[in-house]
Amino acid sequence: MSATVRTPQIASEPLAIVCDIESLFVNRAVGVSLALDAVARSRGRRWPNTLDGAELRKRSLAECLRDIAGDDDAATLTALAERYWTAYVDHARYAAPLHREAMTIIERITGLGAEWHFVSTDGPEVATRMVRAFGLAEAVTTVYTPPTGICRRARSGLVENYINGRRESLASHLVVSDELFEIFAAQRLGVPTLAVANGQTPAQVIEAIPIPVGIARSLDELADWIEAHALARNCLSAAAVRPQGRLH
């Protein structure tokens, strides 16, 4: 009598990448520059150039508005700030392009079987508009956002709520973030975390804290880290079931 030996299938949940798509993949400096140019045009001037990422992190809105106004008059700066935010929220934010390599990286990681989960503090109307404006509707699996926009500083709690509400295991998630409190929140949950050192938090601060997965300093590094993490998960899953299929 012969016996049939079945090789068990590797059951692995898809890697769920939880992140802020806008901060990772959108050249927000272009949107900021467009809004500043709208303010400058209202004063009969032009904003001289597009800010790069480093300038965006170093320069404050007040400093840019003083350059446009040519003085420190408080009433003038308040009016210009209101004009800036109207321009940014209404159109400039959505006119910013993806970084050149962003779509290639998104498709590369999706090809590994990973999913992109967009967590936003901006509310459903803005979050949905962003996904569509950036051409990411097919790439993003879920968009998680409160019923109305809330302060961006509440994002760490939002990420915790999202992950705690999912049926998938904590280990199946990967939080990718450039915000310190969000990184700490993920670590409290025991969720693997990939820090981005070219964003909101200075690289020196990011490098001073223990990161379970690693630190990405560019989009290419980001893709490499995610790919390495995904492959490591697959190897661990295979190792976990291999003994069950042994004949001796």
Secondary structure, DSSP 8 states (H G I E B T S, - for coil): ---------------EEEE-HHHHHB-HHHHHHHHHHHHHHHTT----S---HHHHHHS-HHHHHHHHHSS--HHHHHHHHHHHHHHIIIIIHHH--B-TTHHHHHHHHHTTT-EEEEE-SS-HHHHHHHHHHTT-TTTEEEEE--SS---GGGHHHHHHHHHHT-SS-GGGEEEEES-HHHHHHHHHHT--EEEETTSSS-HHHHHTS--SSEEESSHHHHHHHHHHHHHHHHHHHHHHHGGGG---
